[in-house]
Amino acid sequence: MRIVFHSRSIDMLAYVTAQVYLNYRQDLKLTEVSFDYWEIPQQLGTLFFLGTDSFNNKVYLMGRGKEKKIVCKALMGFNRIFSSSGKMIFYDLSPYENGYLRLALFFNRLKLEGLARKISLHGVKGEFKQILEDIGEFYERVKSIP
């Protein structure tokens, strides 16, 4: 099975959320999560392989821009055509995109990456408790899929 964490762009939110999933524990702290997301190519619509979870599912990140439904539908079609090994699950990160993360995306487009990273970190810190809780529920659902 493939799990795709997607948001408007591959940013700190997407990377941290996928890292939380890959290293999930109920007592996971933000300081234990890697923030090396800026080494990932920022190409919308491109799947970036991040790792394999404890259930041997492949985990990907994808920046999809504003066209969420179209991109996800296209990927599902490609998955059916080119893969004989199962399902693809999409985890939408839009609910966690707070004002700080939107502002960081704006500064990133202006090529102010340093400022964008600082603002992103603040935005992710504000959402971390909710992310951890939601990923815990998601982790349990994935665990129950045969």
Phi, psi and omega in degrees: 000152178243139177240126182243116173270121184230147175211184182303322177216163175281105184229188182301321180300311181297315182295313181295318180297317178294322177295321176300316179298313183295330183246028191300129166212149181297331182260021180298136180254152180301328181291345180269359185259138179285145178240026184276039186287338185291352177274354181275133178300136183265062181250116180296140178083358180261131176278131177246117180288125182255327180164188180241134181279181184289351178257011179069027173269143178276134183247130182234158169246149177210128169271131187237001182066209182272352186267057185302307185296319182293312183295314181295320179296319178296317179296321177297320178297315177298321180298317179295323182286314191258000183231129176264356186252058159092210196271162173228128180247132177255133176245107183279126182262006180305322181298341181265357182283090180275182182300322179297317182290325176293320178295320178297320177299320178297312180295327177296321178293333177275007180067029175255064189298320181299313178294320180298320179297316180297317180291321177299316180301318178297318179295319179292320178301321179293333183258356190300318181300315179292320178300312181299318179295313181292321178294326176300315177294317179297317179302316179295321177295317179296321180299327183275353179280126182290000000 
